[in-house]
Amino acid sequence: MEAQAAARYLRLSPRKARLSADLIRGKRIEEALNILSQTPKQGAKFVSKVVRSALANARQNKSIDVDTLFIKTIFVNQGPTLKRFRARPMGRAARIRKRTCHITVVLSER
């Protein structure tokens, strides 16, 4: 059996979130949460939150043994980009792109 969770429209660039997601791919849940709690990256907090949500979803299903769960797949997709402008000299403007991402985690039993 599988359990999954997703967080969408997070105000974090996908590139930064993938750094934390790559650390825990294929690991057991306890090990993954320990790694994320010790990781000083901004994306580790968001990825940890999604993993905990997927674990809570797995606990709702009585046929899943929570002790044998591992991270089957985790991926970070790009969300919509918020476009802003910053004033520059001589009446010009520079574009600022505030990127967003979607994080999806799928847990499975060994």
Beta strands, then each sheet from edge to edge (+ up, - down):
strand 1: 2-10
strand 2: 69-78
strand 3: 82-87
strand 4: 93-98
strand 5: 101-109
sheet 1: 1+ 5- 2+
sheet 2: 3+ 4-
end
